[in-house]
Amino acid sequence: MSSILFVLVLFNTGQTASEKSRLANTADAAVYSGLIWQARALNFQAYTNRAMVANQVSIGQMVSFSSWARYASILIRNVDYIANFIWVMKPFTSIANQIMGQVDNVVVNITEALIPVVDGVNGVLSNAQQAVYLASFAATPAIVQEVVEKNDERYNVNSAYAVIGMGENAMAWNNFAEQYDDRDALLRKADVVNRSKDEFTNARNIGQRQLLPGSPSKITIFPMRFWIKKEGRSNLIAEEGNSGDIEWEWKGKDTLSLHSETYRCSVRRGCGWRSHVELPMGWGSRYVNGDFECEEDDEGREICPEYMNENRWAEDLADLESEELDADYNGIRAYYDLSDLSEENKDPRLVLRIEVDLPEDEVRTASKIENLGSDSVPNEETGNGIGIGVFGTEDRMAGEGIASIASGEVFFHPPDDYNPSRRRGRYEIANLFNPYWEVRLTKTPIERRFMAWALRDSDLLTEGASGIAEGVAIFISEREEELSRLQHLQEDLQNQLDSTVDDVERAQIQSQLNAVNIEIADLESQNYDVNNLTQNLQQNLSQGVSSAANTQVAQYEQELEQYAQQQSEEFTDQFQDEIVGQVTDSLQEALEGAVEDAVESAISSFFGG
């Protein structure tokens, strides 16, 4: 009979150890899954921020191409005018002029159709950022709850420590990032856009060597020298309107000029190339959303900022013949970034700590097996030794069950962190423009372990400081007893290892010994100082989260969902059908109109209409 009881005790010990291991794995999985959602939400903000910048650059490209088409059309127009005096060239220049005019019309129609579409996409992305961020406010507790339930329906994540941990995480998430729509923030985003422009948009400059391959940069026919210069550029412009809001404009300019200089000598200045003359050959400019960059002087002349370094006269002509694109454009939209953009906030973290527990009556020990024994040890001796309950084993667990706590964090981890040699003296601080947010599990601090332990005994907290101090002493005593037990087990395992010859058995014993060594090292590394533990517990409980201990997770989750739904509902309705119809209708209409114009012009040209 004693051997049977011994087997039952071993069975109970194994079941308890197995449940403890499964609880730990479940807690780790729940923390990791909850934080993965938050990391993905932050990376979503980064991807959408980059997408909005790319879309702004694409609008700049469309305006640039439209400006270039305008310039090319005027250049061919000027060449066709000169061909009036060179009759051999006139038929060719006339056809080229008509074709370039139609190309310019097609480019304008497509540009005017696409700019509102791309701008509308940016509006959708801006609203999606807010909807995702607000929805994530409630998603983490729901994910934690679901992961725990999917692992085992007997497991709970509604302890005071778990609710406090999720409450702290929710408050940290709420304060981690924010939507920026103020003047300085939008100008900061506009600076990112201007610095992200491609070469064609930023500076489409071509010198004589590129225009005439094999030629020198300047052709000298003494005492004069000549060169051709092509210059072009587009900018995103911001101007504060009458209402105080920022007005946005994309503007492009393109010019081509013939330059000449004459070599002259004078007594006062000596000899050198002087008397610079510019002969404009082609020019063009287009803009979207109003040309507020230019201002009138006292004499009524329009003064515009200079884009060109050499083709100043051609630029003046481009300003005079500048055309506005008939397209809706709203400029830089509101976007999300970290709430704290200071240099001190280089490495912010989002922490989540939870506790998963299993009540004592749900642990599948021998006492829960039907017909094996009663739920308690019999009080009276049985006559035959096989009465009900004779094999009963009394289950006693600290805290009336088994529990496991887990911690994790979201952190910013750029690729250069994997290879520090690539940094070259640079270090990228955390931001919401690069999707480098990752998740990792972390070690739970000793004060947090004590906090979880203390919250399971309401008497410790209701008795005030004296109760907490007494609890700290009990907590430390239990940890010391656990350490002593593990050290004895370590010694026994080491003796078994030394006396065992079989390789398979040695490997099994070594594996157990390694696990015990890790637990011992963990316990020995903790600072079990009474004053520190008491002070840290009181500090953690006094940070406005202790009230969460009286709130059930389901109720807490429901409140978060209601808040997120209330905040994000209006955005969901706005962008669901906003883009699809606009893309289809406007682009189809523009292309049909452009094709009809081109066909009519071609028929008229070839048949003498």
C-alpha positions in Angstrom: 0.0 0.0 0.0 2.8 2.4 0.8 4.2 1.8 -2.7 0.8 2.7 -4.2 0.7 6.0 -2.2 4.3 6.7 -3.3 3.3 6.3 -6.9 0.3 8.6 -6.4 2.5 11.2 -4.8 4.9 11.0 -7.8 1.9 11.3 -10.1 0.6 14.4 -8.3 4.1 16.0 -8.4 4.4 15.3 -12.1 1.0 16.7 -12.8 1.8 19.8 -10.9 5.1 20.3 -12.6 3.5 19.8 -16.0 0.7 22.3 -15.3 3.3 24.8 -14.1 5.3 24.4 -17.3 2.2 24.8 -19.4 1.1 27.9 -17.4 4.6 29.4 -18.0 4.4 28.7 -21.8 0.8 30.1 -21.9 1.8 33.3 -20.1 4.8 33.8 -22.4 2.6 33.1 -25.5 -0.1 35.5 -24.3 2.4 38.3 -23.6 4.2 37.8 -26.9 1.0 37.7 -28.9 -0.4 40.8 -27.2 2.8 42.8 -27.9 3.1 41.5 -31.4 -0.2 43.2 -32.2 1.2 46.5 -30.8 4.5 46.1 -32.7 2.5 45.5 -35.9 0.4 48.6 -35.2 3.5 50.7 -34.8 5.0 49.3 -37.9 1.7 50.0 -39.7 2.1 53.7 -38.7 5.7 53.6 -40.1 4.6 51.9 -43.4 1.8 54.3 -43.9 4.0 57.3 -43.0 6.4 56.2 -45.7 3.6 55.5 -48.1 2.2 59.0 -47.6 5.7 60.5 -48.2 6.0 58.3 -51.4 2.6 59.5 -52.6 3.5 63.1 -52.1 6.7 62.5 -54.1 4.6 60.9 -56.8 2.4 63.9 -57.0 5.6 66.0 -57.3 6.7 63.7 -60.2 3.4 64.2 -61.9 3.6 68.0 -61.6 7.2 67.8 -62.8 6.3 65.8 -65.8 3.5 68.1 -66.6 5.8 71.1 -66.3 8.3 69.4 -68.5 5.6 68.7 -71.1 4.6 72.3 -71.0 8.3 73.3 -71.5 8.7 70.9 -74.4 5.6 72.2 -76.1 6.7 75.8 -75.8 10.2 74.8 -77.0 8.8 73.1 -80.1 6.5 76.1 -80.6 9.5 78.5 -80.6 11.4 76.2 -83.0 8.3 76.1 -85.3 8.2 79.9 -85.3 11.9 80.2 -86.3 11.2 77.6 -89.0 9.0 80.3 -90.7 12.2 81.7 -91.9 13.7 78.4 -92.9 11.0 77.0 -95.2 12.7 73.5 -95.5 12.1 72.8 -91.8 8.6 74.2 -91.6 6.6 71.0 -92.5 8.5 68.9 -89.9 8.4 71.5 -87.1 4.7 72.1 -87.8 3.9 68.4 -87.3 6.2 68.2 -84.3 4.4 71.2 -82.8 0.9 69.6 -83.2 2.1 66.2 -81.8 3.8 67.9 -78.8 0.7 69.9 -78.1 -1.4 66.7 -78.0 1.1 65.0 -75.8 1.0 68.0 -73.5 -2.9 67.7 -73.4 -2.8 64.0 -72.6 -0.2 64.6 -69.8 -2.3 67.3 -68.3 -5.5 65.2 -68.4 -3.9 62.2 -66.8 -2.1 64.4 -64.2 -5.3 66.2 -63.3 -7.1 62.8 -62.9 -4.4 61.1 -60.8 -3.5 63.9 -58.4 -6.9 63.8 -56.5 -6.7 60.0 -56.4 -3.3 59.9 -54.9 -4.2 62.8 -52.5 -7.3 60.9 -51.6 -5.3 57.8 -50.8 -3.2 59.9 -48.4 -6.4 60.9 -46.7 -7.4 57.3 -46.4 -4.0 56.4 -44.9 -4.2 59.2 -42.4 -7.6 58.1 -41.2 -6.5 54.4 -41.2 -3.6 55.4 -39.0 -6.0 56.8 -36.4 -8.4 53.9 -36.6 -5.7 51.3 -36.3 -4.1 53.0 -33.3 -7.3 53.5 -31.5 -8.4 49.9 -32.2 -5.1 48.6 -30.9 -6.0 50.3 -27.6 -8.5 47.5 -26.9 -6.9 44.7 -29.0 -4.1 43.7 -26.6 -6.3 42.6 -23.7 -8.6 40.8 -26.0 -5.7 38.9 -27.6 -4.2 38.0 -24.3 -7.5 36.7 -23.1 -8.0 34.7 -26.3 -4.6 33.1 -26.3 -5.0 32.0 -22.7 -8.4 30.5 -23.4 -7.2 28.7 -26.5 -4.3 27.1 -24.6 -6.6 25.8 -21.9 -10.1 26.7 -20.9 -9.2 26.1 -17.2 -6.6 28.9 -17.2 -7.5 32.4 -16.0 -6.0 35.8 -16.7 -8.2 37.9 -14.4 -6.1 38.2 -11.3 -5.4 41.6 -9.8 -1.8 41.5 -11.1 -2.9 40.7 -14.6 -5.5 43.5 -14.8 -3.0 46.0 -13.4 -0.4 44.8 -15.9 -2.8 45.2 -18.8 -4.0 48.5 -17.5 -0.5 49.9 -17.3 0.2 48.7 -20.8 -3.0 50.4 -22.1 -2.1 53.7 -20.5 1.5 53.4 -21.9 0.0 52.7 -25.3 -2.3 55.7 -25.1 0.6 58.0 -24.3 3.2 56.3 -26.6 2.2 58.0 -29.9 -0.1 60.7 -31.1 -1.5 62.3 -34.2 0.2 65.4 -35.4 -1.7 68.0 -37.3 -0.2 71.3 -36.1 1.8 73.7 -38.2 5.3 72.7 -37.1 4.6 69.0 -37.4 3.2 69.3 -40.9 6.2 71.4 -42.0 8.5 68.8 -40.5 6.7 66.2 -42.7 7.0 68.5 -45.7 10.7 68.7 -45.2 10.9 64.9 -45.2 9.0 65.0 -48.5 11.3 67.6 -50.1 14.4 65.6 -49.0 12.9 62.4 -50.4 12.4 63.7 -54.0 13.9 61.8 -56.9 16.5 63.3 -59.1 14.0 64.2 -61.9 11.7 66.1 -59.4 14.5 67.7 -57.4 16.8 68.9 -60.2 16.4 68.0 -63.8 19.5 69.9 -65.0 21.4 69.0 -68.1 24.6 70.7 -69.3 25.8 71.0 -72.9 27.9 67.8 -72.7 24.7 65.8 -72.0 22.6 67.7 -74.6 25.3 67.4 -77.3 27.4 64.3 -76.5 31.1 64.8 -77.4 31.0 68.5 -77.3 32.9 70.6 -74.7 31.1 72.3 -71.9 31.4 75.6 -73.7 32.1 76.2 -77.4 34.6 79.0 -78.0 34.6 81.1 -81.2 36.9 83.8 -80.1 36.2 86.4 -78.8 32.9 84.7 -77.8 31.9 81.4 -76.2 28.6 79.7 -76.1 26.8 77.0 -74.1 23.3 75.6 -73.7 21.8 74.9 -70.3 18.7 73.0 -69.4 17.4 73.6 -65.8 14.3 72.3 -64.1 13.0 71.8 -60.5 9.9 71.1 -58.5 9.1 72.0 -54.9 6.5 71.3 -52.3 5.5 74.8 -51.0 3.8 75.7 -47.8 2.2 79.0 -47.1 0.1 80.1 -44.1 -3.3 81.1 -45.3 -5.6 83.9 -44.0 -7.4 81.5 -41.7 -4.2 80.4 -40.1 -4.2 77.0 -41.9 -1.3 75.9 -44.1 -1.9 76.0 -47.8 0.0 73.5 -49.9 1.3 73.8 -53.5 3.4 71.6 -55.8 5.1 73.7 -58.5 7.5 72.8 -61.3 9.5 74.9 -63.6 11.6 73.9 -66.7 13.8 76.1 -68.9 16.3 75.9 -71.7 18.6 78.8 -72.7 21.5 79.6 -74.9 24.2 81.6 -73.1 27.1 83.6 -74.5 30.0 85.6 -73.1 32.5 88.0 -74.8 36.2 88.2 -74.0 37.0 91.8 -73.2 39.9 93.8 -71.7 39.8 97.0 -69.7 42.3 99.1 -67.8 40.3 98.9 -64.6 39.2 95.2 -64.6 41.8 93.6 -66.9 40.9 90.9 -69.4 38.2 88.2 -69.0 34.9 86.7 -70.1 32.2 89.3 -69.7 29.0 90.7 -71.1 26.9 87.6 -70.4 23.8 87.2 -72.6 21.0 84.7 -72.1 18.7 83.8 -75.0 15.7 81.8 -73.7 14.7 78.8 -76.0 12.1 77.0 -74.0 10.3 77.4 -70.7 7.3 76.0 -68.9 5.7 75.9 -65.4 2.7 74.2 -63.9 1.4 74.1 -60.4 -1.5 72.6 -58.4 -3.6 74.3 -55.7 -3.0 78.0 -56.4 0.2 79.9 -57.1 0.5 81.6 -53.7 4.3 81.3 -53.8 4.5 84.5 -56.0 3.7 87.9 -54.7 3.1 91.3 -56.3 5.4 94.2 -55.7 4.5 97.9 -55.3 4.3 98.3 -59.1 2.0 95.3 -59.6 4.7 93.0 -61.0 4.6 89.4 -59.9 7.7 88.4 -58.0 8.4 84.6 -57.6 11.2 82.8 -55.8 14.1 81.8 -58.1 14.4 78.1 -59.0 17.2 78.5 -61.6 20.8 79.2 -61.2 21.6 80.4 -64.8 18.4 80.5 -66.8 16.9 83.5 -65.0 15.3 85.2 -68.0 13.8 81.9 -69.1 12.5 81.4 -65.6 10.8 84.8 -65.7 9.0 83.8 -68.9 8.0 80.5 -67.3 6.4 82.4 -64.5 4.5 84.6 -66.9 3.1 81.6 -68.8 2.6 79.4 -65.8 -0.5 77.2 -65.8 -2.6 75.8 -62.9 -3.6 72.2 -63.0 -7.3 71.7 -62.4 -7.0 69.1 -59.6 -8.0 69.0 -55.9 -4.9 68.8 -53.6 -5.0 69.0 -49.8 -1.3 68.8 -49.1 0.3 67.1 -46.1 -2.2 65.2 -44.0 -2.2 64.5 -40.2 0.1 61.6 -39.3 1.2 59.6 -36.3 4.6 59.8 -34.6 6.0 59.2 -31.1 4.5 61.5 -28.5 8.0 62.3 -27.1 10.3 63.4 -29.9 13.0 64.6 -27.6 16.6 63.3 -27.9 16.3 61.8 -24.5 13.6 59.5 -25.7 15.9 57.5 -28.0 14.8 54.1 -26.9 11.2 54.0 -25.7 9.7 50.7 -24.6 6.1 49.3 -24.3 6.0 46.8 -21.5 3.3 44.2 -20.8 3.2 42.0 -17.7 0.5 39.4 -17.0 -0.3 36.5 -14.7 -2.0 33.3 -15.7 -3.3 31.1 -13.0 -5.0 27.7 -12.5 -7.3 27.2 -9.4 -6.3 24.3 -7.1 -9.5 22.4 -7.8 -8.7 22.4 -11.6 -5.3 20.7 -11.2 -5.7 17.1 -12.4 -4.1 15.2 -9.4 -5.0 11.8 -8.1 -7.7 13.1 -5.9 -9.6 14.2 -9.0 -9.7 10.7 -10.6 -13.0 9.0 -10.1 -13.2 5.9 -7.9 -9.5 6.1 -7.0 -10.0 7.9 -3.7 -11.9 10.6 -2.0 -11.1 14.3 -2.3 -9.7 14.2 1.3 -7.7 11.7 3.4 -10.1 9.5 5.5 -10.5 10.3 9.1 -11.3 6.8 10.3 -9.4 3.6 9.9 -10.9 1.1 7.5 -11.4 -2.5 8.4 -10.2 -4.1 5.3 -7.8 -1.4 4.1 -9.6 -0.8 0.8 -12.3 1.5 1.8 -13.2 4.7 -0.1 -10.5 7.3 0.4 -7.8 5.0 1.5 -5.7 6.2 -1.5 -6.9 9.8 -1.1 -4.1 12.4 -1.2 -4.7 15.8 0.2 -3.8 18.6 -2.2 -2.3 21.7 -0.6 -1.0 24.6 -2.8 0.3 28.0 -1.8 -2.1 30.6 -3.0 -4.9 28.1 -3.6 -3.6 27.3 -7.1 -0.8 27.5 -9.5 0.2 30.8 -11.3 2.9 32.0 -13.7 3.8 35.5 -14.6 5.5 36.7 -17.8 6.9 40.0 -19.1 7.7 41.3 -22.5 8.4 44.6 -24.3 8.1 46.3 -27.7 11.3 48.0 -28.7 12.9 49.7 -31.7 15.6 47.6 -33.4 17.0 49.0 -36.7 19.1 46.7 -38.9 22.3 48.4 -38.0 21.9 47.0 -34.4 22.6 43.6 -35.9 25.8 44.8 -37.4 27.2 47.8 -35.4 30.1 48.2 -37.9 27.6 49.5 -40.5 26.6 52.5 -38.3 29.6 54.5 -39.2 29.1 56.8 -36.3 25.4 57.1 -36.8 22.6 55.9 -34.5 19.0 55.8 -35.5 16.7 56.7 -32.7 13.2 55.3 -32.3 10.6 56.7 -34.8 7.4 55.9 -36.7 8.9 56.3 -40.1 10.9 53.0 -40.2 9.1 49.7 -39.5 11.7 48.3 -37.1 9.5 47.6 -34.0 10.1 44.1 -32.6 9.0 42.1 -29.5 10.9 40.1 -27.0 10.2 38.4 -23.7 12.0 39.9 -20.7 12.9 38.9 -17.2 10.3 39.9 -14.6 11.9 42.1 -11.9 11.9 40.8 -8.3 9.6 43.6 -7.1 7.1 42.6 -9.7 7.2 39.0 -8.6 6.6 40.1 -5.1 3.8 42.3 -6.2 2.0 39.4 -7.9 2.5 37.3 -4.8 1.3 40.0 -2.4 -1.8 40.8 -4.5 -3.0 37.2 -3.9 -3.3 37.9 -0.1 -5.7 40.8 0.5 -4.8 40.8 4.2 -1.3 42.0 3.4 -2.6 45.1 1.6 -5.4 45.9 3.9 -3.1 45.9 7.0 -1.0 48.7 5.5 2.7 49.1 5.8 3.0 46.6 8.6 1.2 43.9 6.5 3.4 44.6 3.5 6.6 44.4 5.6 5.4 41.1 7.0 4.5 39.8 3.6 8.0 40.8 2.3 9.5 38.7 5.1 7.3 35.7 4.3 8.1 36.1 0.6 11.9 36.2 1.2 11.6 33.2 3.5 9.8 31.2 0.9 12.4 32.1 -1.7 15.2 31.1 0.6 13.5 27.8 1.3 13.1 27.2 -2.4 16.8 28.0 -3.0 17.8 25.6 -0.2 15.6 22.8 -1.8 17.1 23.4 -5.2 20.7 23.3 -3.8 20.0 19.9 -2.2 18.5 18.7 -5.4 21.5 20.0 -7.3 23.8 18.1 -5.0 21.8 14.8 -5.4 21.8 15.1 -9.2 25.5 15.8 -9.3 26.1 12.7 -7.2 23.9 10.6 -9.5 25.7 12.0 -12.5 29.1 11.1 -11.0 28.0 7.5 -10.2 26.2 6.8 -13.5 28.0 5.2 -16.4 25.2 4.8 -19.0 25.4 7.6 -21.6 21.6 7.9 -22.0 21.0 8.2 -18.3 23.8 10.7 -17.9 22.3 12.9 -20.6 18.9 12.8 -18.8 20.5 13.7 -15.5 22.6 16.4 -17.0 19.5 18.0 -18.6 17.7 18.0 -15.2 20.9 19.4 -13.6 21.1 22.3 -16.1 17.5 23.2 -15.5 18.1 23.3 -11.7 21.3 25.4 -12.2 19.3 28.0 -14.1 16.7 28.2 -11.4 19.3 28.5 -8.7 21.1 31.3 -10.6 17.9 33.1 -11.1 17.1 33.0 -7.3 20.6 34.0 -6.3 20.6 37.0 -8.7 17.6 38.6 -7.0 18.0 41.3 -4.5 15.8 40.3 -1.6 16.1 43.6 0.3 13.1 44.2 2.6 13.1 48.0 2.3 13.5 48.0 -1.5 10.7 45.4 -2.0 8.4 47.3 0.3 9.1 50.7 -1.3 8.7 49.3 -4.9 5.5 47.6 -4.1 4.0 50.7 -2.6 5.2 52.7 -5.5 3.7 50.4 -8.1 0.3 50.2 -6.3 0.1 54.0 -5.9 0.5 54.9 -9.6 -3.2 55.0 -10.3 -3.5 51.4 -11.4 -4.4 49.8 -8.1 -8.1 50.5 -8.9 -7.7 48.1 -11.8 -7.4 45.2 -9.3 -11.2 45.5 -8.6 -12.0 45.3 -12.3 -12.6 42.0 -14.1 -10.8 41.6 -17.4 -14.0 41.1 -19.3 -15.4 44.3 -18.0 -12.1 46.1 -18.6 -11.9 44.8 -22.2 -15.5 45.8 -22.9 -14.8 49.4 -21.7 -11.7 49.6 -24.0 -13.6 48.2 -27.0 -16.4 50.7 -26.5 -13.9 53.6 -26.3 -12.0 52.4 -29.4 -15.2 51.8 -31.4 -16.6 55.2 -30.5 -13.4 56.9 -31.6 -12.8 54.9 -34.8 -16.3 54.4 -36.1 -16.5 57.8 -37.9 -13.2 57.1 -39.7 -14.2 53.6 -40.9 -17.3 55.0 -42.7 -15.3 57.8 -44.3 -12.7 55.8 -46.2 -14.5 52.5 -47.1 -15.9 53.8 -50.4 -13.9 56.9 -50.9 -11.3 55.8 -53.3 -12.5 53.0 -55.6 -15.1 55.0 -57.4 -12.9 58.1 -57.6 -10.1 56.1 -59.2 -12.2 54.4 -61.8 -14.4 57.3 -62.8 -11.9 60.1 -62.9 -9.1 58.2 -64.7 -11.5 56.7 -67.2 -13.0 60.1 -68.0 -9.5 61.7 -68.4 -8.2 59.0 -70.7 -11.3 58.9 -72.8 -11.1 62.7 -73.2 -7.4 62.7 -74.0 -7.8 59.9 -76.6 -10.7 61.7 -78.3 -8.8 64.9 -78.6 -5.7 63.1 -79.9 -7.8 61.2 -82.6 -9.6 64.4 -83.7 -6.3 66.3 -84.0 -4.7 63.5 -86.0 -7.6 63.3 -88.4 -7.6 67.0 -88.8 -3.9 67.1 -89.4 -3.7 64.3 -92.0 -6.8 65.2 -93.9 -6.5 68.9 -93.9 -9.4 69.5 -91.5 
